Amino acid sequence: MLNQHYIDMCGQKSVIRELFTYGSERAKEIGYENVFDYSLGNPSVPAPATFTKEMIRLLQESEPVQLHGYSPSLGIDSVREAVAASLNDRFDMHYEKKDVFMVSGAAGAIAHAARAVTVPGDEILTFAPFFPEYRPYISETGAVLKVVPADISSFQINFDAFVEMLNEKVMAVLINTPNNPSGIVYSTETIDKLAMILKEKEEEFGHPIYIISDEPYREIVFEGVDAPFVAAHYNNTITCYSFSKSLSLPGERIGYIAVNPACEDSALLVDMFGQISRGIGHNCPPSIIQLAVSKCLYETSDLSVYETNKNILYTELTKMGFEIVEPGGTFYMFPKALEDDAVAFSNKAKELDLLLVPSNSFGVNGHFRISYCIPTEKVERSIPVFQKLADMYL
Amino acid sequence: MLNQHYIDMCGQKSVIRELFTYGSERAKEIGYENVFDYSLGNPSVPAPATFTKEMIRLLQESEPVQLHGYSPSLGIDSVREAVAASLNDRFDMHYEKKDVFMVSGAAGAIAHAARAVTVPGDEILTFAPFFPEYRPYISETGAVLKVVPADISSFQINFDAFVEMLNEKVMAVLINTPNNPSGIVYSTETIDKLAMILKEKEEEFGHPIYIISDEPYREIVFEGVDAPFVAAHYNNTITCYSFSKSLSLPGERIGYIAVNPACEDSALLVDMFGQISRGIGHNCPPSIIQLAVSKCLYETSDLSVYETNKNILYTELTKMGFEIVEPGGTFYMFPKALEDDAVAFSNKAKELDLLLVPSNSFGVNGHFRISYCIPTEKVERSIPVFQKLADMYL
């Protein structure tokens, strides 16, 4: 009498993970250097030295009972204060400790935010292309995720489709900028227009509509790109942050939720997040990791390799005839496939040991995702393989 | 339009946490050394040196991208294998990697186990006295927690009451041995009788009834006490373990679930736990902590202080006339209060700056919990204060 719902979920595993697993197996057969694995968003540059040094210092110098003791359930006070201060410094905001909740990454942050602002049956809108794991995060809360079709010319927001889908059951919109999988950064114009529409609809429907802003790529923005801090443009913003990409710590499960204090229920929301964690038995991220990242709030890993890789791929693939909206950040790119069937295209690439994720699970047809968080020399060696793939469509 | 359910939960905070917070405030007024805070189960002895050394070694010697990379969602393979091997060595079991799921502590483990083996409306039975946080862990799954009244003469299981409460909606029984708050360890006789009844009822009802065995105190067992490994006595056992108490790491959020491979659905259950984690966005415990604890599977902190403290308190309080079932493990004791109203009793103690948790939230009236994970010298200095309290009832 096991719960059939979770058994069914076992059958719906991530396409990305499966391609990555295939790549790992294939590497054992033909050598790691011969598989051009663009499947997974796993950072390829080391964590900053400050993080490692601070971890070692904590282990060597702290009293262990204190260091490894229970963290308060909303996070360690000094860490919450440091996060608030860094956001205020960097984005001219007014966060306080009470507005910050420490959580084990953006995934947990989004799931918590969705639980707090919906009841089962409510709707959350997101914009294609979108990270496919949003589906389980939202559906497990009982809310309904609806996907606004993409504007494939720019991968900014398709506002006409959005306005049509807004209705009084919509309690939140979930955005991701810089975006996985497109690499696009929403412009100030896009964010301001989104904010304006939401304010009008809040008025019309008589309830708040939150922006749940998923920002793990906030620090990976390329030269000259306009990358507004979303909460500065809309009061009812719940910012979901992860240190996975900026500090190259995806395995250490650390992030935070910051609720704009201008949002009416900021402190209550943070308290609710604590209760949500309590119920699922995940009471706080690890103490030592909280303390160590709090010393790295003004720095990142050396993220420049991602821009180098983007430039090579964008230039070379465009030359080959691929249509690409140029990424403004992240380590993703989302070109148009050379045939309508993205899966068939991805399978052809796979025969060349070039692993590209077909676009369907991101809510868009006929595209593919390249995760270029791999060494630049490998990116360079992959260019002739992309050429071979393109030649198959001549 | 926030979710009222979580707002309501904010108002039902833990009595234990509130007493602990009072104690911290009071310590600022009259000095830490003058508050006899027996409220919280926070280990008082340091983590073993092996843990600290291994953490530092990993940080100094590992390639950081590898070290801090995503862990597979069921846990790091080598860690799962090491956990299985250590259980086999220590308890003569036959676990394999596929039977082990790494999770962020026993709380998450219990919540996952309950989700996997119930659907909303199903029942889970537990035995008083019990850890009060079981209520949110179970109720948030949609299952119903029912509490079997205590056998207050021994704090073993009240089998008459148990058999009466067993019905076909019961999918699991949640046990905790060594027990928080009583400190009692279920004997082999108790476990075997429980197993026998459950097997009969499985037959009768035509479905499995799982034991969810909450074992964070497994390593804290006093001299000469019979402490059977539950899964060795009942196939359908889901063992929920935390390293919080044995390695003094409560803040680092690390534990595991081990499903007895003799249980029909062992590998499926582990896969389901992965999906449950995925849905709530808590994809795995931190990589570095997983790796470090995997080197400490055959050791513990120096736990002897807890037995020393138990001996002092048991001897001295018994002399004063307190009725106590002598603990067999943990760092808890659950004496009978000197008046029927445990809260009134605890309040009288509080006036003497002696912080004792009243028994009501543990599902038993007229008792109180002592958490003696504090320095022995403080235990000794507290004895005259207990005497003063006892004298108030002469």
Contacts between the chains, C-beta under 8 A, distances in Angstrom:
chain1	res1	chain2	res2	distance
A	1	B	117	7.2
A	1	B	119	7.9
A	1	B	122	7.8
A	1	B	171	5.9
A	1	B	207	4.4
A	1	B	208	6.7
A	2	B	116	6.1
A	2	B	117	6.1
A	2	B	265	6.1
A	2	B	268	7.0
A	2	B	269	7.1
A	2	B	272	6.8
A	3	B	115	6.4
A	3	B	116	5.8
A	3	B	117	7.0
A	3	B	118	6.5
A	3	B	119	5.5
A	3	B	272	7.2
A	4	B	119	7.8
A	5	B	119	7.8
A	6	B	115	6.9
A	6	B	116	6.0
A	6	B	272	4.2
A	6	B	275	4.8
A	6	B	276	5.9
A	7	B	268	6.9
A	7	B	272	6.3
A	9	B	272	7.7
A	9	B	275	3.9
A	9	B	278	7.3
A	9	B	279	7.2
A	10	B	268	7.4
A	10	B	271	4.8
A	10	B	272	6.4
A	10	B	274	7.7
A	10	B	275	5.6
A	40	B	70	7.9
A	42	B	65	8.0
A	42	B	69	5.7
A	42	B	70	5.8
A	43	B	65	6.8
A	43	B	69	7.9
A	44	B	65	6.3
A	45	B	65	7.0
A	46	B	63	7.7
A	46	B	64	4.0
A	46	B	65	5.6
A	47	B	64	4.8
A	47	B	68	5.6
A	52	B	59	5.3
A	52	B	64	6.7
A	55	B	55	7.4
A	55	B	59	5.3
A	56	B	56	5.7
A	56	B	59	5.4
A	56	B	60	7.0
A	59	B	52	5.3
A	59	B	55	5.4
A	59	B	56	5.4
A	59	B	59	7.9
A	60	B	56	7.0
A	63	B	46	7.7
A	64	B	46	4.0
A	64	B	47	4.9
A	64	B	52	6.7
A	64	B	248	7.0
A	65	B	42	8.0
A	65	B	43	6.8
A	65	B	44	6.4
A	65	B	45	7.1
A	65	B	46	5.6
A	65	B	248	6.5
A	67	B	251	7.6
A	68	B	47	5.6
A	68	B	248	6.3
A	68	B	249	4.7
A	68	B	250	7.0
A	68	B	251	5.0
A	68	B	252	5.5
A	69	B	42	5.7
A	69	B	43	7.9
A	69	B	250	6.2
A	69	B	251	5.1
A	70	B	40	7.9
A	70	B	42	5.8
A	70	B	250	4.7
A	70	B	251	5.3
A	71	B	251	5.0
A	104	B	104	7.5
A	104	B	281	7.9
A	104	B	282	5.5
A	105	B	281	7.1
A	105	B	282	8.0
A	105	B	283	7.3
A	106	B	281	7.9
A	107	B	281	3.4
A	107	B	282	7.3
A	107	B	283	6.1
A	108	B	280	6.9
A	108	B	281	3.9
A	108	B	282	5.1
A	109	B	281	7.2
A	110	B	281	6.2
A	111	B	279	7.3
A	111	B	280	5.4
A	111	B	281	3.7
A	112	B	281	7.5
A	115	B	3	6.4
A	115	B	6	6.9
A	116	B	2	6.1
A	116	B	3	5.8
A	116	B	6	6.0
A	117	B	1	7.2
A	117	B	2	6.1
A	117	B	3	7.0
A	118	B	3	6.5
A	119	B	1	7.9
A	119	B	3	5.5
A	119	B	4	7.8
A	119	B	5	7.8
A	122	B	1	7.8
A	133	B	278	7.3
A	136	B	275	7.8
A	136	B	278	5.4
A	136	B	279	4.7
A	137	B	279	7.0
A	137	B	281	5.3
A	139	B	279	7.6
A	140	B	279	3.5
A	140	B	280	6.5
A	171	B	1	5.9
A	207	B	1	4.4
A	208	B	1	6.7
A	248	B	64	7.0
A	248	B	65	6.4
A	248	B	68	6.3
A	249	B	68	4.7
A	250	B	68	7.0
A	250	B	69	6.2
A	250	B	70	4.7
A	251	B	67	7.6
A	251	B	68	5.0
A	251	B	69	5.1
A	251	B	70	5.3
A	251	B	71	5.0
A	251	B	284	7.6
A	251	B	286	6.6
A	251	B	287	3.2
A	251	B	288	7.4
A	252	B	68	5.5
A	252	B	286	4.6
A	252	B	287	6.2
A	252	B	288	6.3
A	253	B	282	7.5
A	253	B	283	7.1
A	253	B	284	6.9
A	253	B	285	7.0
A	253	B	286	5.1
A	254	B	286	7.7
A	265	B	2	6.1
A	268	B	2	7.0
A	268	B	7	6.9
A	268	B	10	7.5
A	269	B	2	7.1
A	271	B	10	4.8
A	272	B	2	6.8
A	272	B	3	7.2
A	272	B	6	4.2
A	272	B	7	6.3
A	272	B	9	7.8
A	272	B	10	6.4
A	274	B	10	7.8
A	275	B	6	4.9
A	275	B	9	3.9
A	275	B	10	5.6
A	275	B	136	7.8
A	276	B	6	5.9
A	278	B	9	7.4
A	278	B	133	7.3
A	278	B	136	5.4
A	279	B	9	7.2
A	279	B	111	7.3
A	279	B	136	4.7
A	279	B	137	7.0
A	279	B	139	7.7
A	279	B	140	3.5
A	280	B	108	6.9
A	280	B	111	5.3
A	280	B	140	6.5
A	280	B	280	5.0
A	280	B	282	7.2
A	281	B	104	7.9
A	281	B	105	7.1
A	281	B	106	7.9
A	281	B	107	3.4
A	281	B	108	3.9
A	281	B	109	7.2
A	281	B	110	6.2
A	281	B	111	3.7
A	281	B	112	7.5
A	281	B	137	5.3
A	282	B	104	5.5
A	282	B	105	7.9
A	282	B	107	7.3
A	282	B	108	5.1
A	282	B	253	7.5
A	282	B	280	7.2
A	282	B	282	4.8
A	283	B	105	7.3
A	283	B	107	6.1
A	283	B	253	7.2
A	284	B	251	7.5
A	284	B	253	6.9
A	285	B	253	7.0
A	285	B	286	7.9
A	286	B	251	6.6
A	286	B	252	4.6
A	286	B	253	5.2
A	286	B	254	7.7
A	286	B	285	7.9
A	286	B	286	5.2
A	286	B	289	6.0
A	287	B	251	3.2
A	287	B	252	6.2
A	288	B	251	7.4
A	288	B	252	6.4
A	289	B	286	6.0
